[in-house]
Amino acid sequence: MDLCSEKLKNKSGVAMIITLFVLSILLLFVTTFISMSVNNKTISDIFNRRTKAFYLSEAGLDHAIFWLRSQSSPPIGDRTDPWGGMQNLYGGHYTVFIDDLGMVGGTGSAIRRYLITSTGTYQGLSRIMSSYIQVDNFARYLWFTERETFNNIPVLFGMNDSLNGPTHTNAHFHIYNDPVFGGETSSVDDYIRFYNNGNNTNLSQTSNPPYDEPDFQEGMTFSAVAGVMPSKALGLRSAASAGGFFLSGNTTITLQNDGNMRVTNTAKNWNNRSMAVPAGGALFVNNGTLTISGTLNGRLTVGSSHGVVVPSNIVYADNPRTNPNSNDVLGIISEKDIMISQTAPHNIEINACLMSLDTSFLVQNWSSIAAKGTLTVYGGIIQDERGPVGTFNGQTGQKLSGYTKNYSHDPRLISSPPPYMPSTGDYIILSWKEN
């Protein structure tokens, strides 16, 4: 074999090796591509199954809440698929367990809580979600009104007014300048009326910057579902008659920070009589006005058929702002007005959930008393017709009479409302998570 033939032979061998190497690389790429395609399909399939299982689990939670709302009263006892068994949906299914956790909030509570656990399954893959839900009550609101008018005259939130908590009206709000709404805010109507630069006789649906710029820090929900207020404090009346204090005629109560109270009632011939706050937490005055002030140590709801007057501060012995575990809580339910006396201090603070079932929470002679300081409410204000607490100059914003509003919600009232506070008849979702 000559030298030339040998060189050709060597080149052919090298070419074969290169060809085999390239084919190996191509085969590796093809194998990798096929493997990746299979893996991606598998991952996509798992993701699709997990997503559908998640939606099925959510559907189970929604079904359970719908079922609870359809009952004539909050059901007692645990339930598994109370609608008759496992539900098939979109090629999968869900099962639900409703765990009745019983009453929460202590003596006099009508707040029943449930833990709903829903398992959604799709093509053998399951996801489990759970949600705490409880009977709703009016104490969860910082502000709730049937209508935002007083004697058919619009009452406005104005400059320097501040509401820090859940706020709702079954009508629509009237706004002047820049009030701050620090919590979730909702309105049954689909609009707001603005003062429109000082012309209160021409409230418009269009803001007029820079004059009317409310700050809805957690947004504003229009066309919300209307809440229905009761007309009488039936639960409180019944509890006061059965084991609390049920008094007749005008009554004055001064709460004491040692857990007692001083009571004046002509029908009982009591004159500043000292006694303990009723253990059951229920006190009602029939056929008379209740006047109340002082420092509460304990859990109590008071009410009156003829109205409530607040002449001075009402505060808690154990301040919940500094001690969130404070057990002091007060409800005030009036079947007429709740009125702050015109002789109340320059600055006044009320720690309570205030509920006026007929008419308003307002300041006595609100349009003619001198301009005062700030009305601080820590708790909630629920009223049929919105009551005024002062007036201001529409051109300058200067306060002319009464108080500036500083209202903050007491978050304890969501899960631990005052005794015998009325329920809204609905449920509220406290939390949800995937297990």
ZAGU-103654 format. One record per residue (C-alpha): residue number from 1; x, y, z. Coordinates in pm, 1 decimal. Layout:
+-----+----------+----------+----------+
: num :     east :    north :       up :
+-----+----------+----------+----------+
: NUM :        X :        Y :        Z :
...
+-----+----------+----------+----------+
END
This chain:
+-----+----------+----------+----------+
: num :     east :    north :       up :
+-----+----------+----------+----------+
:   1 :      0.0 :      0.0 :      0.0 :
:   2 :    150.2 :    331.8 :   -100.3 :
:   3 :    163.4 :    641.1 :    120.8 :
:   4 :   -125.2 :    814.2 :    -58.5 :
:   5 :   -360.9 :    522.3 :      0.2 :
:   6 :   -265.2 :    514.3 :    366.4 :
:   7 :   -345.7 :    884.9 :    407.4 :
:   8 :   -685.1 :    842.1 :    240.8 :
:   9 :   -761.0 :    551.5 :    468.9 :
:  10 :   -672.1 :    760.3 :    776.5 :
:  11 :   -889.9 :   1048.9 :    658.8 :
:  12 :  -1184.0 :    813.6 :    606.8 :
:  13 :  -1144.4 :    685.5 :    961.1 :
:  14 :  -1135.5 :   1036.8 :   1102.8 :
:  15 :  -1446.1 :   1132.7 :    902.4 :
:  16 :  -1629.0 :    826.0 :   1032.6 :
:  17 :  -1536.8 :    917.4 :   1390.4 :
:  18 :  -1654.0 :   1278.0 :   1340.2 :
:  19 :  -1977.5 :   1156.2 :   1179.8 :
:  20 :  -2044.9 :    917.2 :   1467.3 :
:  21 :  -1971.7 :   1196.7 :   1719.0 :
:  22 :  -2209.3 :   1438.1 :   1543.9 :
:  23 :  -2477.6 :   1168.8 :   1524.7 :
:  24 :  -2428.5 :   1101.7 :   1896.1 :
:  25 :  -2467.0 :   1468.7 :   1977.4 :
:  26 :  -2778.2 :   1493.1 :   1758.4 :
:  27 :  -2920.9 :   1180.8 :   1920.9 :
:  28 :  -2853.2 :   1330.9 :   2263.8 :
:  29 :  -3030.6 :   1652.5 :   2162.8 :
:  30 :  -3327.1 :   1457.4 :   2025.9 :
:  31 :  -3345.1 :   1241.2 :   2339.2 :
:  32 :  -3318.9 :   1546.5 :   2561.9 :
:  33 :  -3586.0 :   1728.8 :   2361.4 :
:  34 :  -3821.4 :   1431.2 :   2378.8 :
:  35 :  -3752.8 :   1394.4 :   2752.0 :
:  36 :  -3814.3 :   1765.5 :   2811.8 :
:  37 :  -4132.6 :   1751.8 :   2607.5 :
:  38 :  -4255.2 :   1455.6 :   2808.6 :
:  39 :  -4157.2 :   1625.2 :   3136.3 :
:  40 :  -4321.2 :   1952.6 :   3032.7 :
:  41 :  -4637.5 :   1766.1 :   2938.9 :
:  42 :  -4628.3 :   1587.0 :   3273.2 :
:  43 :  -4571.0 :   1913.7 :   3461.0 :
:  44 :  -4843.1 :   2085.2 :   3260.0 :
:  45 :  -5080.2 :   1796.0 :   3329.2 :
:  46 :  -5006.1 :   1805.9 :   3703.1 :
:  47 :  -5049.2 :   2184.5 :   3707.7 :
:  48 :  -5382.3 :   2152.1 :   3526.4 :
:  49 :  -5503.8 :   1884.0 :   3769.0 :
:  50 :  -5386.3 :   2085.0 :   4072.1 :
:  51 :  -5556.5 :   2399.2 :   3942.0 :
:  52 :  -5885.5 :   2219.1 :   3883.0 :
:  53 :  -5863.4 :   2050.2 :   4223.6 :
:  54 :  -5808.9 :   2393.6 :   4378.1 :
:  55 :  -6117.5 :   2538.1 :   4208.0 :
:  56 :  -6321.6 :   2234.9 :   4315.2 :
:  57 :  -6209.0 :   2288.6 :   4674.3 :
:  58 :  -6307.1 :   2657.3 :   4651.5 :
:  59 :  -6645.3 :   2554.8 :   4510.0 :
:  60 :  -6695.2 :   2337.0 :   4816.9 :
:  61 :  -6628.3 :   2632.0 :   5048.1 :
:  62 :  -6872.3 :   2849.7 :   4853.3 :
:  63 :  -7136.2 :   2575.8 :   4862.9 :
:  64 :  -7098.4 :   2540.9 :   5241.3 :
:  65 :  -7136.9 :   2915.5 :   5297.6 :
:  66 :  -7440.3 :   2924.0 :   5067.6 :
:  67 :  -7590.7 :   2630.7 :   5261.1 :
:  68 :  -7535.7 :   2805.3 :   5596.7 :
:  69 :  -7699.2 :   3122.4 :   5466.1 :
:  70 :  -7998.9 :   2924.2 :   5344.5 :
:  71 :  -8077.1 :   2789.9 :   5692.5 :
:  72 :  -8347.7 :   2955.4 :   5901.7 :
:  73 :  -8105.5 :   2982.6 :   6196.3 :
:  74 :  -7738.3 :   2896.4 :   6255.6 :
:  75 :  -7727.9 :   2512.6 :   6258.3 :
:  76 :  -7604.5 :   2327.8 :   6565.4 :
:  77 :  -7370.6 :   2029.6 :   6530.0 :
:  78 :  -7113.5 :   1907.0 :   6279.0 :
:  79 :  -7219.7 :   1828.2 :   5921.6 :
:  80 :  -7062.3 :   1633.2 :   5635.8 :
:  81 :  -7187.6 :   1724.2 :   5288.6 :
:  82 :  -7523.9 :   1838.9 :   5429.4 :
:  83 :  -7669.1 :   1872.9 :   5077.8 :
:  84 :  -7671.1 :   1493.9 :   5037.6 :
:  85 :  -7323.0 :   1365.8 :   4957.3 :
:  86 :  -7014.0 :   1421.0 :   4744.6 :
:  87 :  -7067.6 :   1673.9 :   4466.4 :
:  88 :  -6948.6 :   1600.5 :   4109.7 :
:  89 :  -6837.7 :   1903.1 :   3911.2 :
:  90 :  -6635.2 :   1955.6 :   3589.8 :
:  91 :  -6504.7 :   1599.8 :   3581.1 :
:  92 :  -6399.1 :   1603.0 :   3945.9 :
:  93 :  -6568.7 :   1622.3 :   4283.4 :
:  94 :  -6558.0 :   1786.1 :   4626.1 :
:  95 :  -6649.9 :   1684.1 :   4978.5 :
:  96 :  -6708.0 :   1923.5 :   5269.0 :
:  97 :  -6702.5 :   1896.6 :   5646.8 :
:  98 :  -6859.0 :   2173.4 :   5859.2 :
:  99 :  -6723.5 :   2173.5 :   6213.3 :
: 100 :  -6951.9 :   2356.1 :   6458.6 :
: 101 :  -6717.2 :   2536.6 :   6699.1 :
: 102 :  -7003.2 :   2663.9 :   6915.5 :
: 103 :  -7063.1 :   3009.8 :   7052.3 :
: 104 :  -6779.0 :   3261.6 :   7082.4 :
: 105 :  -6765.5 :   3591.8 :   7264.3 :
: 106 :  -6869.0 :   3490.5 :   7615.9 :
: 107 :  -7197.5 :   3528.0 :   7800.4 :
: 108 :  -7482.3 :   3669.5 :   7595.7 :
: 109 :  -7318.4 :   3603.4 :   7262.3 :
: 110 :  -7527.3 :   3497.3 :   6964.4 :
: 111 :  -7213.9 :   3449.3 :   6757.0 :
: 112 :  -7171.6 :   3087.3 :   6645.0 :
: 113 :  -6851.1 :   2997.4 :   6459.1 :
: 114 :  -6772.2 :   2718.6 :   6212.7 :
: 115 :  -6462.8 :   2567.8 :   6051.4 :
: 116 :  -6533.9 :   2456.3 :   5695.4 :
: 117 :  -6293.3 :   2205.3 :   5537.9 :
: 118 :  -6332.4 :   2131.9 :   5167.1 :
: 119 :  -6146.0 :   1867.2 :   4966.5 :
: 120 :  -6145.1 :   1907.6 :   4587.8 :
: 121 :  -6029.0 :   1610.2 :   4376.5 :
: 122 :  -5953.7 :   1595.4 :   4006.0 :
: 123 :  -5813.8 :   1285.3 :   3833.0 :
: 124 :  -5671.8 :   1147.4 :   4155.1 :
: 125 :  -5509.5 :   1471.4 :   4275.3 :
: 126 :  -5663.7 :   1646.7 :   4579.7 :
: 127 :  -5630.3 :   1987.5 :   4741.3 :
: 128 :  -5775.1 :   2080.0 :   5079.9 :
: 129 :  -5886.0 :   2426.3 :   5187.3 :
: 130 :  -6034.8 :   2548.3 :   5514.1 :
: 131 :  -6216.2 :   2862.5 :   5623.0 :
: 132 :  -6333.7 :   3005.1 :   5954.4 :
: 133 :  -6679.1 :   3162.5 :   5927.5 :
: 134 :  -6908.3 :   3304.7 :   6192.3 :
: 135 :  -7247.1 :   3463.2 :   6235.6 :
: 136 :  -7217.6 :   3830.1 :   6149.5 :
: 137 :  -7317.1 :   4099.2 :   6398.6 :
: 138 :  -7352.5 :   4475.6 :   6385.4 :
: 139 :  -7061.3 :   4526.1 :   6625.0 :
: 140 :  -6818.2 :   4448.1 :   6344.1 :
: 141 :  -6898.9 :   4788.3 :   6191.1 :
: 142 :  -6738.8 :   5113.1 :   6293.3 :
: 143 :  -7018.9 :   5291.2 :   6105.7 :
: 144 :  -7352.1 :   5164.9 :   5976.8 :
: 145 :  -7650.8 :   5376.0 :   5873.0 :
: 146 :  -7984.9 :   5309.1 :   5710.9 :
: 147 :  -7965.3 :   5655.1 :   5551.5 :
: 148 :  -7722.5 :   5947.3 :   5556.4 :
: 149 :  -7983.7 :   6216.3 :   5618.4 :
: 150 :  -8138.0 :   6382.4 :   5923.3 :
: 151 :  -8498.5 :   6497.7 :   5878.9 :
: 152 :  -8436.3 :   6448.1 :   5505.2 :
: 153 :  -8140.3 :   6689.5 :   5510.8 :
: 154 :  -7802.2 :   6546.5 :   5398.9 :
: 155 :  -7543.1 :   6512.3 :   5674.5 :
: 156 :  -7185.1 :   6532.9 :   5552.6 :
: 157 :  -6848.6 :   6387.8 :   5637.8 :
: 158 :  -6626.1 :   6691.2 :   5631.5 :
: 159 :  -6278.4 :   6831.7 :   5664.4 :
: 160 :  -6070.4 :   6665.5 :   5941.6 :
: 161 :  -6325.9 :   6386.0 :   5996.7 :
: 162 :  -6165.1 :   6043.9 :   6033.0 :
: 163 :  -6323.7 :   5696.9 :   6033.3 :
: 164 :  -6086.3 :   5406.9 :   6091.0 :
: 165 :  -6285.5 :   5089.4 :   6046.2 :
: 166 :  -6555.1 :   4912.2 :   5840.9 :
: 167 :  -6804.2 :   5172.5 :   5715.0 :
: 168 :  -7136.4 :   5107.4 :   5542.1 :
: 169 :  -7455.8 :   5287.1 :   5448.3 :
: 170 :  -7775.5 :   5149.0 :   5301.9 :
: 171 :  -7793.8 :   5475.1 :   5105.9 :
: 172 :  -7505.8 :   5698.0 :   4981.8 :
: 173 :  -7247.9 :   5925.0 :   5145.7 :
: 174 :  -7233.3 :   6305.8 :   5139.3 :
: 175 :  -6880.3 :   6445.8 :   5126.8 :
: 176 :  -6724.9 :   6783.4 :   5194.2 :
: 177 :  -6351.7 :   6838.0 :   5140.7 :
: 178 :  -6113.5 :   6559.4 :   5253.2 :
: 179 :  -6249.4 :   6317.9 :   5518.5 :
: 180 :  -6046.0 :   5999.9 :   5567.6 :
: 181 :  -6201.6 :   5651.9 :   5554.5 :
: 182 :  -5938.0 :   5417.1 :   5693.0 :
: 183 :  -6129.5 :   5088.0 :   5657.7 :
: 184 :  -6336.2 :   4905.2 :   5398.9 :
: 185 :  -6618.0 :   5134.8 :   5287.9 :
: 186 :  -6938.8 :   5041.2 :   5109.4 :
: 187 :  -7261.9 :   5197.0 :   4987.9 :
: 188 :  -7583.7 :   5038.7 :   4863.4 :
: 189 :  -7625.3 :   5321.1 :   4611.3 :
: 190 :  -7384.7 :   5351.7 :   4319.4 :
: 191 :  -7277.6 :   5711.6 :   4371.8 :
: 192 :  -7156.7 :   5974.1 :   4623.0 :
: 193 :  -7296.2 :   6325.5 :   4666.0 :
: 194 :  -7031.6 :   6596.9 :   4694.1 :
: 195 :  -7072.1 :   6938.9 :   4853.8 :
: 196 :  -6937.1 :   7093.2 :   4533.0 :
: 197 :  -6744.7 :   7385.8 :   4675.8 :
: 198 :  -6981.3 :   7500.7 :   4945.5 :
: 199 :  -7319.7 :   7481.7 :   4772.7 :
: 200 :  -7508.2 :   7237.6 :   4995.6 :
: 201 :  -7832.2 :   7294.9 :   4803.1 :
: 202 :  -7669.6 :   7160.7 :   4487.8 :
: 203 :  -7502.7 :   6837.6 :   4593.0 :
: 204 :  -7355.8 :   6678.5 :   4283.4 :
: 205 :  -7243.5 :   6330.8 :   4188.8 :
: 206 :  -6917.1 :   6467.4 :   4055.0 :
: 207 :  -6626.7 :   6563.5 :   4277.3 :
: 208 :  -6495.7 :   6915.1 :   4241.4 :
: 209 :  -6119.3 :   6898.2 :   4313.6 :
: 210 :  -5951.7 :   7032.6 :   4509.4 :
: 211 :  -6255.2 :   7092.5 :   4729.0 :
: 212 :  -6404.0 :   6744.5 :   4770.4 :
: 213 :  -6140.8 :   6471.1 :   4782.9 :
: 214 :  -6230.5 :   6191.3 :   5028.5 :
: 215 :  -5952.1 :   5945.0 :   5104.4 :
: 216 :  -6085.7 :   5588.2 :   5080.6 :
: 217 :  -5773.5 :   5410.2 :   5198.5 :
: 218 :  -5912.2 :   5059.7 :   5143.8 :
: 219 :  -6129.3 :   5142.7 :   4846.2 :
: 220 :  -6497.7 :   5215.7 :   4801.0 :
: 221 :  -6757.8 :   4949.7 :   4711.0 :
: 222 :  -7075.9 :   5066.2 :   4540.4 :
: 223 :  -7403.6 :   4871.8 :   4497.3 :
: 224 :  -7332.5 :   4670.6 :   4812.6 :
: 225 :  -7588.4 :   4439.1 :   4970.6 :
: 226 :  -7813.3 :   4621.1 :   5216.7 :
: 227 :  -7809.8 :   4523.7 :   5583.6 :
: 228 :  -8133.4 :   4505.1 :   5780.4 :
: 229 :  -8146.1 :   4662.1 :   6126.0 :
: 230 :  -8386.7 :   4530.1 :   6391.2 :
: 231 :  -8652.2 :   4764.1 :   6528.8 :
: 232 :  -8637.0 :   4645.8 :   6891.8 :
: 233 :  -8368.7 :   4520.5 :   7130.1 :
: 234 :  -8558.4 :   4196.3 :   7189.0 :
: 235 :  -8260.3 :   3984.7 :   7292.6 :
: 236 :  -8141.2 :   4243.2 :   7543.8 :
: 237 :  -8491.9 :   4297.6 :   7683.8 :
: 238 :  -8537.4 :   3924.4 :   7735.1 :
: 239 :  -8196.6 :   3877.0 :   7900.8 :
: 240 :  -8247.5 :   4176.4 :   8132.8 :
: 241 :  -8587.3 :   4037.8 :   8238.5 :
: 242 :  -8459.4 :   3684.1 :   8288.7 :
: 243 :  -8154.6 :   3748.1 :   8502.6 :
: 244 :  -8009.6 :   4093.0 :   8453.6 :
: 245 :  -8146.1 :   4434.1 :   8550.2 :
: 246 :  -8481.7 :   4538.3 :   8407.5 :
: 247 :  -8577.7 :   4883.4 :   8534.6 :
: 248 :  -8868.7 :   5117.3 :   8469.7 :
: 249 :  -8857.5 :   5495.6 :   8445.9 :
: 250 :  -8572.6 :   5742.9 :   8404.9 :
: 251 :  -8243.0 :   5593.6 :   8525.2 :
: 252 :  -7891.5 :   5731.2 :   8572.6 :
: 253 :  -7590.4 :   5498.2 :   8582.4 :
: 254 :  -7232.2 :   5593.6 :   8662.9 :
: 255 :  -6993.6 :   5306.8 :   8590.0 :
: 256 :  -6708.4 :   5249.1 :   8837.0 :
: 257 :  -6363.3 :   5112.6 :   8755.8 :
: 258 :  -6389.4 :   4852.7 :   9035.1 :
: 259 :  -6663.0 :   4656.7 :   8855.5 :
: 260 :  -6951.6 :   4831.1 :   9031.1 :
: 261 :  -7192.2 :   5103.6 :   8923.9 :
: 262 :  -7397.2 :   5370.1 :   9093.4 :
: 263 :  -7765.7 :   5370.3 :   9000.9 :
: 264 :  -8034.1 :   5632.9 :   9049.1 :
: 265 :  -8393.9 :   5525.2 :   8976.5 :
: 266 :  -8702.4 :   5689.5 :   9122.4 :
: 267 :  -8929.6 :   5386.3 :   9081.8 :
: 268 :  -8687.8 :   5179.5 :   9292.2 :
: 269 :  -8619.4 :   5466.2 :   9529.3 :
: 270 :  -8248.8 :   5431.9 :   9448.8 :
: 271 :  -8029.8 :   5739.2 :   9481.1 :
: 272 :  -7676.2 :   5678.1 :   9359.6 :
: 273 :  -7700.9 :   5324.4 :   9492.8 :
: 274 :  -7382.9 :   5116.6 :   9454.9 :
: 275 :  -7416.1 :   4767.8 :   9307.7 :
: 276 :  -7221.5 :   4527.4 :   9089.1 :
: 277 :  -7246.8 :   4530.9 :   8712.4 :
: 278 :  -7497.1 :   4250.9 :   8634.3 :
: 279 :  -7315.5 :   3920.7 :   8594.0 :
: 280 :  -7513.8 :   3829.8 :   8283.0 :
: 281 :  -7419.4 :   4158.1 :   8118.6 :
: 282 :  -7776.2 :   4276.9 :   8047.8 :
: 283 :  -7947.5 :   4595.8 :   8167.1 :
: 284 :  -8257.5 :   4753.2 :   8014.1 :
: 285 :  -8463.1 :   5059.5 :   8105.0 :
: 286 :  -8828.1 :   5046.6 :   7998.7 :
: 287 :  -9056.8 :   5350.0 :   7974.8 :
: 288 :  -8774.7 :   5586.6 :   8058.9 :
: 289 :  -8446.8 :   5746.1 :   7948.4 :
: 290 :  -8110.4 :   5599.1 :   8046.7 :
: 291 :  -7826.7 :   5840.8 :   8130.1 :
: 292 :  -7487.4 :   5668.4 :   8142.9 :
: 293 :  -7120.3 :   5763.1 :   8189.1 :
: 294 :  -6809.1 :   5649.9 :   8377.5 :
: 295 :  -6549.4 :   5371.8 :   8362.4 :
: 296 :  -6653.9 :   5013.8 :   8287.1 :
: 297 :  -6481.8 :   4710.8 :   8435.3 :
: 298 :  -6651.1 :   4408.4 :   8280.2 :
: 299 :  -6881.3 :   4307.1 :   7992.9 :
: 300 :  -7212.9 :   4487.2 :   7968.6 :
: 301 :  -7485.0 :   4591.7 :   7726.9 :
: 302 :  -7736.7 :   4854.3 :   7834.6 :
: 303 :  -8048.9 :   4968.0 :   7656.2 :
: 304 :  -8354.4 :   5187.4 :   7678.0 :
: 305 :  -8695.6 :   5214.1 :   7517.8 :
: 306 :  -8699.6 :   5595.1 :   7542.1 :
: 307 :  -8345.0 :   5693.4 :   7449.4 :
: 308 :  -7996.2 :   5717.6 :   7598.0 :
: 309 :  -7809.3 :   6030.9 :   7710.2 :
: 310 :  -7428.8 :   6045.8 :   7744.1 :
: 311 :  -7327.7 :   6340.1 :   7967.0 :
: 312 :  -6956.3 :   6265.2 :   7993.0 :
: 313 :  -6680.4 :   6019.5 :   7902.6 :
: 314 :  -6738.9 :   5644.9 :   7890.6 :
: 315 :  -6410.9 :   5452.8 :   7896.8 :
: 316 :  -6276.5 :   5109.3 :   7988.6 :
: 317 :  -6083.4 :   5032.2 :   8305.6 :
: 318 :  -5845.3 :   4812.3 :   8103.5 :
: 319 :  -5764.1 :   5009.8 :   7788.6 :
: 320 :  -5782.2 :   4776.1 :   7484.5 :
: 321 :  -5560.5 :   5010.0 :   7282.6 :
: 322 :  -5269.9 :   4920.3 :   7511.2 :
: 323 :  -5395.4 :   4574.6 :   7611.8 :
: 324 :  -5566.9 :   4392.1 :   7322.4 :
: 325 :  -5660.5 :   4116.1 :   7568.3 :
: 326 :  -5879.2 :   4351.0 :   7770.7 :
: 327 :  -6212.0 :   4190.4 :   7857.7 :
: 328 :  -6395.1 :   4521.0 :   7908.3 :
: 329 :  -6660.7 :   4576.3 :   7644.3 :
: 330 :  -6977.8 :   4787.3 :   7634.2 :
: 331 :  -7282.7 :   4789.3 :   7410.7 :
: 332 :  -7542.9 :   5068.4 :   7418.8 :
: 333 :  -7869.2 :   4992.1 :   7237.3 :
: 334 :  -8143.7 :   5252.6 :   7223.7 :
: 335 :  -8485.2 :   5200.8 :   7070.2 :
: 336 :  -8484.4 :   5579.5 :   7016.8 :
: 337 :  -8192.5 :   5829.2 :   7003.4 :
: 338 :  -7849.9 :   5813.1 :   7162.8 :
: 339 :  -7767.9 :   6173.8 :   7251.3 :
: 340 :  -7453.7 :   6342.9 :   7376.8 :
: 341 :  -7553.7 :   6609.7 :   7626.8 :
: 342 :  -7493.0 :   6971.1 :   7528.9 :
: 343 :  -7309.4 :   7007.6 :   7862.1 :
: 344 :  -7060.6 :   6731.8 :   7775.7 :
: 345 :  -6686.0 :   6815.8 :   7799.5 :
: 346 :  -6498.4 :   7010.2 :   7532.7 :
: 347 :  -6340.6 :   6680.5 :   7422.2 :
: 348 :  -6536.3 :   6361.6 :   7486.9 :
: 349 :  -6447.7 :   5994.9 :   7446.3 :
: 350 :  -6688.9 :   5703.2 :   7426.0 :
: 351 :  -6564.4 :   5343.3 :   7432.6 :
: 352 :  -6865.5 :   5138.7 :   7322.2 :
: 353 :  -7062.8 :   4995.1 :   7035.9 :
: 354 :  -7352.8 :   5241.1 :   7003.7 :
: 355 :  -7672.2 :   5129.0 :   6832.2 :
: 356 :  -7972.9 :   5354.9 :   6775.1 :
: 357 :  -8253.2 :   5140.8 :   6634.9 :
: 358 :  -8491.2 :   5430.1 :   6575.0 :
: 359 :  -8346.8 :   5762.9 :   6465.8 :
: 360 :  -7993.8 :   5874.3 :   6552.9 :
: 361 :  -7671.5 :   5913.5 :   6742.5 :
: 362 :  -7635.2 :   6291.1 :   6775.7 :
: 363 :  -7533.8 :   6588.7 :   6991.7 :
: 364 :  -7806.7 :   6773.7 :   7180.8 :
: 365 :  -7871.6 :   7114.9 :   7019.9 :
: 366 :  -7599.5 :   7035.4 :   6768.9 :
: 367 :  -7665.0 :   7344.2 :   6555.6 :
: 368 :  -7664.7 :   7602.6 :   6836.6 :
: 369 :  -7408.6 :   7492.7 :   7097.0 :
: 370 :  -7061.3 :   7642.7 :   7088.1 :
: 371 :  -6787.3 :   7486.9 :   6879.4 :
: 372 :  -6614.8 :   7219.1 :   7087.0 :
: 373 :  -6318.7 :   6988.9 :   7039.4 :
: 374 :  -6315.4 :   6625.7 :   6923.4 :
: 375 :  -6568.6 :   6348.4 :   6970.4 :
: 376 :  -6370.3 :   6023.7 :   6993.6 :
: 377 :  -6555.9 :   5695.4 :   6958.8 :
: 378 :  -6366.4 :   5368.5 :   7000.4 :
: 379 :  -6605.9 :   5093.2 :   6904.7 :
: 380 :  -6887.2 :   5152.2 :   6658.5 :
: 381 :  -7188.4 :   5365.7 :   6563.8 :
: 382 :  -7494.3 :   5196.5 :   6415.1 :
: 383 :  -7799.1 :   5413.9 :   6352.6 :
: 384 :  -8117.4 :   5423.7 :   6151.9 :
: 385 :  -8095.3 :   5789.6 :   6052.2 :
: 386 :  -7762.2 :   5965.4 :   6062.6 :
: 387 :  -7746.7 :   6223.3 :   6339.2 :
: 388 :  -7538.6 :   6545.2 :   6325.3 :
: 389 :  -7275.5 :   6626.0 :   6587.6 :
: 390 :  -7197.2 :   6982.3 :   6473.4 :
: 391 :  -7187.1 :   7229.1 :   6187.8 :
: 392 :  -6920.5 :   7402.6 :   5979.8 :
: 393 :  -6884.0 :   7695.5 :   5742.5 :
: 394 :  -6921.9 :   7563.1 :   5390.0 :
: 395 :  -6693.0 :   7829.2 :   5246.0 :
: 396 :  -6400.7 :   7800.3 :   5486.3 :
: 397 :  -6451.4 :   7463.0 :   5657.0 :
: 398 :  -6436.2 :   7632.8 :   5997.1 :
: 399 :  -6628.4 :   7451.6 :   6269.4 :
: 400 :  -6924.6 :   7654.9 :   6391.4 :
: 401 :  -7078.7 :   7424.5 :   6650.5 :
: 402 :  -7036.7 :   7083.9 :   6808.5 :
: 403 :  -6755.2 :   6835.9 :   6752.7 :
: 404 :  -6503.3 :   6711.8 :   6500.0 :
: 405 :  -6533.0 :   6333.8 :   6452.1 :
: 406 :  -6258.0 :   6083.1 :   6532.6 :
: 407 :  -6406.2 :   5733.8 :   6505.4 :
: 408 :  -6203.5 :   5411.4 :   6533.3 :
: 409 :  -6321.6 :   5053.5 :   6535.3 :
: 410 :  -6242.3 :   4821.0 :   6825.8 :
: 411 :  -6123.3 :   4504.8 :   6642.9 :
: 412 :  -6212.8 :   4285.2 :   6940.7 :
: 413 :  -6579.6 :   4339.2 :   6861.5 :
: 414 :  -6561.3 :   4124.4 :   6547.4 :
: 415 :  -6510.5 :   3799.9 :   6739.9 :
: 416 :  -6619.5 :   3915.4 :   7084.7 :
: 417 :  -6905.8 :   4164.0 :   7056.9 :
: 418 :  -7090.3 :   4308.6 :   7357.6 :
: 419 :  -7350.5 :   4073.6 :   7507.4 :
: 420 :  -7682.9 :   4049.1 :   7322.9 :
: 421 :  -7574.5 :   4260.1 :   7026.7 :
: 422 :  -7810.2 :   4183.8 :   6734.5 :
: 423 :  -7694.5 :   3967.1 :   6447.0 :
: 424 :  -7713.8 :   4090.5 :   6088.0 :
: 425 :  -7860.0 :   3754.0 :   5983.8 :
: 426 :  -7559.4 :   3686.2 :   5760.1 :
: 427 :  -7215.9 :   3527.4 :   5795.8 :
: 428 :  -6869.9 :   3679.0 :   5780.4 :
: 429 :  -6556.2 :   3499.9 :   5656.3 :
: 430 :  -6275.9 :   3545.3 :   5907.9 :
: 431 :  -5997.9 :   3362.9 :   5720.1 :
: 432 :  -5920.0 :   3089.8 :   5469.0 :
: 433 :  -5611.3 :   2889.3 :   5382.2 :
: 434 :  -5490.9 :   2582.0 :   5196.1 :
: 435 :  -5407.0 :   2298.3 :   5432.4 :
+-----+----------+----------+----------+
END
